[in-house]
Amino acid sequence: MGDGTATCIDILLAIILPPLGVFLKFGCKVEFWICLLLTIFGYIPGIIYAIYAITKD
């Protein structure tokens, strides 16, 4: 599997459960905690941040 497939799977996980997608990409770093907080406050902000965090590079 290439890099594109892994990113696609990460994005799908980020849509279903945003903190999980970010956790699989970064581990238990600050990005995960930000995503978890945003998901608790609202599901949509959590998804937006998760997709942003996964696709930025």
Gaussian input, Z-matrix of N, CA and C with variables (Angstrom, degrees):
# hf/3-21g

backbone

0 1
 N
 C     1     B1
 C     2     B2     1     A1
 N     3     B3     2     A2     1     D1
 C     4     B4     3     A3     2     D2
 C     5     B5     4     A4     3     D3
 N     6     B6     5     A5     4     D4
 C     7     B7     6     A6     5     D5
 C     8     B8     7     A7     6     D6
 N     9     B9     8     A8     7     D7
 C    10    B10     9     A9     8     D8
 C    11    B11    10    A10     9     D9
 N    12    B12    11    A11    10    D10
 C    13    B13    12    A12    11    D11
 C    14    B14    13    A13    12    D12
 N    15    B15    14    A14    13    D13
 C    16    B16    15    A15    14    D14
 C    17    B17    16    A16    15    D15
 N    18    B18    17    A17    16    D16
 C    19    B19    18    A18    17    D17
 C    20    B20    19    A19    18    D18
 N    21    B21    20    A20    19    D19
 C    22    B22    21    A21    20    D20
 C    23    B23    22    A22    21    D21
 N    24    B24    23    A23    22    D22
 C    25    B25    24    A24    23    D23
 C    26    B26    25    A25    24    D24
 N    27    B27    26    A26    25    D25
 C    28    B28    27    A27    26    D26
 C    29    B29    28    A28    27    D27
 N    30    B30    29    A29    28    D28
 C    31    B31    30    A30    29    D29
 C    32    B32    31    A31    30    D30
 N    33    B33    32    A32    31    D31
 C    34    B34    33    A33    32    D32
 C    35    B35    34    A34    33    D33
 N    36    B36    35    A35    34    D34
 C    37    B37    36    A36    35    D35
 C    38    B38    37    A37    36    D36
 N    39    B39    38    A38    37    D37
 C    40    B40    39    A39    38    D38
 C    41    B41    40    A40    39    D39
 N    42    B42    41    A41    40    D40
 C    43    B43    42    A42    41    D41
 C    44    B44    43    A43    42    D42
 N    45    B45    44    A44    43    D43
 C    46    B46    45    A45    44    D44
 C    47    B47    46    A46    45    D45
 N    48    B48    47    A47    46    D46
 C    49    B49    48    A48    47    D47
 C    50    B50    49    A49    48    D48
 N    51    B51    50    A50    49    D49
 C    52    B52    51    A51    50    D50
 C    53    B53    52    A52    51    D51
 N    54    B54    53    A53    52    D52
 C    55    B55    54    A54    53    D53
 C    56    B56    55    A55    54    D54
 N    57    B57    56    A56    55    D55
 C    58    B58    57    A57    56    D56
 C    59    B59    58    A58    57    D57
 N    60    B60    59    A59    58    D58
 C    61    B61    60    A60    59    D59
 C    62    B62    61    A61    60    D60
 N    63    B63    62    A62    61    D61
 C    64    B64    63    A63    62    D62
 C    65    B65    64    A64    63    D63
 N    66    B66    65    A65    64    D64
 C    67    B67    66    A66    65    D65
 C    68    B68    67    A67    66    D66
 N    69    B69    68    A68    67    D67
 C    70    B70    69    A69    68    D68
 C    71    B71    70    A70    69    D69
 N    72    B72    71    A71    70    D70
 C    73    B73    72    A72    71    D71
 C    74    B74    73    A73    72    D72
 N    75    B75    74    A74    73    D73
 C    76    B76    75    A75    74    D74
 C    77    B77    76    A76    75    D75
 N    78    B78    77    A77    76    D76
 C    79    B79    78    A78    77    D77
 C    80    B80    79    A79    78    D78
 N    81    B81    80    A80    79    D79
 C    82    B82    81    A81    80    D80
 C    83    B83    82    A82    81    D81
 N    84    B84    83    A83    82    D82
 C    85    B85    84    A84    83    D83
 C    86    B86    85    A85    84    D84
 N    87    B87    86    A86    85    D85
 C    88    B88    87    A87    86    D86
 C    89    B89    88    A88    87    D87
 N    90    B90    89    A89    88    D88
 C    91    B91    90    A90    89    D89
 C    92    B92    91    A91    90    D90
 N    93    B93    92    A92    91    D91
 C    94    B94    93    A93    92    D92
 C    95    B95    94    A94    93    D93
 N    96    B96    95    A95    94    D94
 C    97    B97    96    A96    95    D95
 C    98    B98    97    A97    96    D96
 N    99    B99    98    A98    97    D97
 C   100   B100    99    A99    98    D98
 C   101   B101   100   A100    99    D99
 N   102   B102   101   A101   100   D100
 C   103   B103   102   A102   101   D101
 C   104   B104   103   A103   102   D102
 N   105   B105   104   A104   103   D103
 C   106   B106   105   A105   104   D104
 C   107   B107   106   A106   105   D105
 N   108   B108   107   A107   106   D106
 C   109   B109   108   A108   107   D107
 C   110   B110   109   A109   108   D108
 N   111   B111   110   A110   109   D109
 C   112   B112   111   A111   110   D110
 C   113   B113   112   A112   111   D111
 N   114   B114   113   A113   112   D112
 C   115   B115   114   A114   113   D113
 C   116   B116   115   A115   114   D114
 N   117   B117   116   A116   115   D115
 C   118   B118   117   A117   116   D116
 C   119   B119   118   A118   117   D117
 N   120   B120   119   A119   118   D118
 C   121   B121   120   A120   119   D119
 C   122   B122   121   A121   120   D120
 N   123   B123   122   A122   121   D121
 C   124   B124   123   A123   122   D122
 C   125   B125   124   A124   123   D123
 N   126   B126   125   A125   124   D124
 C   127   B127   126   A126   125   D125
 C   128   B128   127   A127   126   D126
 N   129   B129   128   A128   127   D127
 C   130   B130   129   A129   128   D128
 C   131   B131   130   A130   129   D129
 N   132   B132   131   A131   130   D130
 C   133   B133   132   A132   131   D131
 C   134   B134   133   A133   132   D132
 N   135   B135   134   A134   133   D133
 C   136   B136   135   A135   134   D134
 C   137   B137   136   A136   135   D135
 N   138   B138   137   A137   136   D136
 C   139   B139   138   A138   137   D137
 C   140   B140   139   A139   138   D138
 N   141   B141   140   A140   139   D139
 C   142   B142   141   A141   140   D140
 C   143   B143   142   A142   141   D141
 N   144   B144   143   A143   142   D142
 C   145   B145   144   A144   143   D143
 C   146   B146   145   A145   144   D144
 N   147   B147   146   A146   145   D145
 C   148   B148   147   A147   146   D146
 C   149   B149   148   A148   147   D147
 N   150   B150   149   A149   148   D148
 C   151   B151   150   A150   149   D149
 C   152   B152   151   A151   150   D150
 N   153   B153   152   A152   151   D151
 C   154   B154   153   A153   152   D152
 C   155   B155   154   A154   153   D153
 N   156   B156   155   A155   154   D154
 C   157   B157   156   A156   155   D155
 C   158   B158   157   A157   156   D156
 N   159   B159   158   A158   157   D157
 C   160   B160   159   A159   158   D158
 C   161   B161   160   A160   159   D159
 N   162   B162   161   A161   160   D160
 C   163   B163   162   A162   161   D161
 C   164   B164   163   A163   162   D162
 N   165   B165   164   A164   163   D163
 C   166   B166   165   A165   164   D164
 C   167   B167   166   A166   165   D165
 N   168   B168   167   A167   166   D166
 C   169   B169   168   A168   167   D167
 C   170   B170   169   A169   168   D168

   B1=1.4535
   B2=1.5142
   B3=1.3118
   B4=1.4499
   B5=1.5225
   B6=1.2971
   B7=1.4594
   B8=1.5228
   B9=1.3432
   B10=1.4548
   B11=1.5158
   B12=1.3227
   B13=1.4614
   B14=1.5210
   B15=1.3223
   B16=1.4646
   B17=1.5226
   B18=1.3167
   B19=1.4569
   B20=1.5212
   B21=1.3086
   B22=1.4625
   B23=1.5271
   B24=1.3042
   B25=1.4666
   B26=1.5260
   B27=1.3265
   B28=1.4640
   B29=1.5251
   B30=1.3245
   B31=1.4650
   B32=1.5243
   B33=1.3268
   B34=1.4693
   B35=1.5226
   B36=1.3289
   B37=1.4609
   B38=1.5202
   B39=1.3373
   B40=1.4626
   B41=1.5182
   B42=1.3242
   B43=1.4666
   B44=1.5220
   B45=1.3238
   B46=1.4651
   B47=1.5296
   B48=1.3164
   B49=1.4669
   B50=1.5299
   B51=1.3328
   B52=1.4688
   B53=1.5321
   B54=1.3388
   B55=1.4704
   B56=1.5276
   B57=1.3200
   B58=1.4616
   B59=1.5264
   B60=1.3284
   B61=1.4517
   B62=1.5211
   B63=1.3325
   B64=1.4648
   B65=1.5267
   B66=1.3177
   B67=1.4657
   B68=1.5204
   B69=1.3194
   B70=1.4574
   B71=1.5295
   B72=1.3174
   B73=1.4693
   B74=1.5412
   B75=1.3421
   B76=1.4651
   B77=1.5229
   B78=1.3047
   B79=1.4541
   B80=1.5204
   B81=1.3095
   B82=1.4723
   B83=1.5319
   B84=1.3300
   B85=1.4626
   B86=1.5211
   B87=1.3148
   B88=1.4582
   B89=1.5310
   B90=1.3327
   B91=1.4596
   B92=1.5263
   B93=1.3243
   B94=1.4662
   B95=1.5218
   B96=1.3231
   B97=1.4649
   B98=1.5274
   B99=1.3308
   B100=1.4666
   B101=1.5254
   B102=1.3130
   B103=1.4645
   B104=1.5238
   B105=1.3131
   B106=1.4669
   B107=1.5253
   B108=1.3144
   B109=1.4662
   B110=1.5268
   B111=1.3238
   B112=1.4599
   B113=1.5246
   B114=1.3153
   B115=1.4605
   B116=1.5271
   B117=1.3249
   B118=1.4696
   B119=1.5298
   B120=1.3436
   B121=1.4665
   B122=1.5244
   B123=1.3126
   B124=1.4592
   B125=1.5116
   B126=1.3132
   B127=1.4557
   B128=1.5330
   B129=1.3250
   B130=1.4655
   B131=1.5348
   B132=1.3382
   B133=1.4747
   B134=1.5280
   B135=1.3168
   B136=1.4586
   B137=1.5158
   B138=1.3286
   B139=1.4634
   B140=1.5240
   B141=1.3303
   B142=1.4615
   B143=1.5226
   B144=1.3287
   B145=1.4709
   B146=1.5259
   B147=1.3160
   B148=1.4612
   B149=1.5284
   B150=1.3252
   B151=1.4618
   B152=1.5218
   B153=1.3276
   B154=1.4694
   B155=1.5288
   B156=1.3203
   B157=1.4685
   B158=1.5211
   B159=1.3132
   B160=1.4659
   B161=1.5244
   B162=1.3273
   B163=1.4575
   B164=1.5225
   B165=1.3242
   B166=1.4717
   B167=1.5343
   B168=1.2908
   B169=1.4739
   B170=1.4800
   A1=109.35
   A2=115.01
   A3=120.38
   A4=112.12
   A5=114.24
   A6=120.60
   A7=111.95
   A8=116.78
   A9=121.06
   A10=112.39
   A11=117.27
   A12=120.84
   A13=110.86
   A14=116.43
   A15=120.00
   A16=110.66
   A17=117.08
   A18=120.24
   A19=110.66
   A20=117.80
   A21=122.01
   A22=110.67
   A23=116.84
   A24=120.79
   A25=110.64
   A26=117.11
   A27=120.67
   A28=111.37
   A29=116.96
   A30=120.37
   A31=110.69
   A32=117.57
   A33=119.80
   A34=111.51
   A35=116.85
   A36=119.96
   A37=111.20
   A38=116.95
   A39=120.68
   A40=111.39
   A41=117.32
   A42=119.90
   A43=110.36
   A44=117.03
   A45=120.57
   A46=111.08
   A47=116.69
   A48=122.22
   A49=107.89
   A50=116.89
   A51=121.18
   A52=115.73
   A53=120.45
   A54=118.00
   A55=113.38
   A56=117.98
   A57=120.44
   A58=111.49
   A59=116.66
   A60=120.23
   A61=112.12
   A62=116.50
   A63=120.76
   A64=110.30
   A65=117.23
   A66=120.40
   A67=111.70
   A68=117.04
   A69=120.11
   A70=111.86
   A71=117.03
   A72=120.51
   A73=111.85
   A74=117.67
   A75=121.23
   A76=114.18
   A77=118.38
   A78=119.83
   A79=109.63
   A80=116.47
   A81=121.06
   A82=110.77
   A83=115.76
   A84=121.13
   A85=109.52
   A86=115.81
   A87=121.47
   A88=112.35
   A89=118.32
   A90=120.89
   A91=111.50
   A92=115.92
   A93=120.36
   A94=110.99
   A95=117.14
   A96=120.67
   A97=111.40
   A98=116.67
   A99=119.44
   A100=109.97
   A101=116.52
   A102=120.58
   A103=111.15
   A104=116.71
   A105=120.19
   A106=111.06
   A107=116.92
   A108=121.11
   A109=111.13
   A110=117.08
   A111=119.84
   A112=111.57
   A113=117.49
   A114=120.79
   A115=110.80
   A116=117.01
   A117=119.94
   A118=110.40
   A119=116.38
   A120=120.19
   A121=112.35
   A122=116.78
   A123=120.47
   A124=109.60
   A125=116.53
   A126=121.21
   A127=111.88
   A128=117.02
   A129=121.71
   A130=111.67
   A131=120.37
   A132=118.74
   A133=112.92
   A134=117.29
   A135=120.77
   A136=111.87
   A137=116.81
   A138=121.31
   A139=110.43
   A140=116.45
   A141=120.26
   A142=110.59
   A143=116.62
   A144=118.74
   A145=111.34
   A146=117.71
   A147=120.50
   A148=110.83
   A149=117.14
   A150=119.92
   A151=110.38
   A152=116.71
   A153=119.70
   A154=111.04
   A155=117.24
   A156=120.92
   A157=111.27
   A158=117.25
   A159=120.51
   A160=111.23
   A161=117.45
   A162=119.66
   A163=114.06
   A164=118.99
   A165=119.12
   A166=109.00
   A167=115.83
   A168=121.16
   A169=112.23
   D1=140.19
   D2=-179.54
   D3=-89.04
   D4=-178.02
   D5=179.04
   D6=-65.19
   D7=-35.13
   D8=-179.11
   D9=-65.21
   D10=-37.67
   D11=179.52
   D12=-67.18
   D13=-41.92
   D14=179.19
   D15=-64.15
   D16=-40.66
   D17=178.25
   D18=-65.44
   D19=-39.38
   D20=178.73
   D21=-62.34
   D22=-44.04
   D23=178.21
   D24=-65.68
   D25=-40.83
   D26=177.42
   D27=-61.77
   D28=-40.65
   D29=179.58
   D30=-67.21
   D31=-40.95
   D32=176.68
   D33=-61.67
   D34=-42.03
   D35=176.01
   D36=-64.60
   D37=-35.79
   D38=179.42
   D39=-66.29
   D40=-31.39
   D41=178.15
   D42=-75.02
   D43=-39.93
   D44=-178.81
   D45=-73.59
   D46=-49.49
   D47=-178.93
   D48=-144.39
   D49=91.92
   D50=-171.19
   D51=-52.02
   D52=-46.99
   D53=-178.61
   D54=-63.03
   D55=-30.14
   D56=179.69
   D57=-66.46
   D58=-43.97
   D59=178.23
   D60=-61.11
   D61=-41.67
   D62=179.42
   D63=-70.60
   D64=-38.38
   D65=179.15
   D66=-62.75
   D67=-41.50
   D68=179.93
   D69=-66.66
   D70=-27.84
   D71=-179.42
   D72=-85.50
   D73=-41.86
   D74=-171.46
   D75=-113.69
   D76=-16.14
   D77=-173.40
   D78=82.26
   D79=-152.26
   D80=-174.82
   D81=-95.63
   D82=49.26
   D83=179.50
   D84=-94.25
   D85=-174.35
   D86=-175.12
   D87=-62.08
   D88=-30.80
   D89=178.86
   D90=-61.35
   D91=-39.00
   D92=178.73
   D93=-64.09
   D94=-44.67
   D95=-177.11
   D96=-68.19
   D97=-37.34
   D98=175.85
   D99=-63.02
   D100=-44.58
   D101=179.93
   D102=-64.10
   D103=-41.38
   D104=178.66
   D105=-61.84
   D106=-44.36
   D107=178.62
   D108=-62.87
   D109=-45.80
   D110=179.36
   D111=-64.24
   D112=-35.51
   D113=178.87
   D114=-69.20
   D115=-36.56
   D116=177.01
   D117=-65.01
   D118=-41.30
   D119=-179.06
   D120=-74.49
   D121=-27.89
   D122=179.60
   D123=-176.27
   D124=134.72
   D125=-175.30
   D126=-64.99
   D127=-41.92
   D128=-177.51
   D129=-64.91
   D130=-47.12
   D131=176.25
   D132=-59.71
   D133=-33.76
   D134=176.77
   D135=-64.99
   D136=-40.88
   D137=178.31
   D138=-65.65
   D139=-45.40
   D140=-178.78
   D141=-61.22
   D142=-46.23
   D143=179.99
   D144=-66.45
   D145=-39.05
   D146=-178.96
   D147=-62.94
   D148=-44.31
   D149=178.73
   D150=-65.49
   D151=-40.28
   D152=177.11
   D153=-62.08
   D154=-46.61
   D155=-176.99
   D156=-65.39
   D157=-36.71
   D158=-178.06
   D159=-73.73
   D160=-38.64
   D161=-174.67
   D162=-87.36
   D163=-16.74
   D164=179.81
   D165=-71.92
   D166=141.35
   D167=176.55
   D168=-166.65

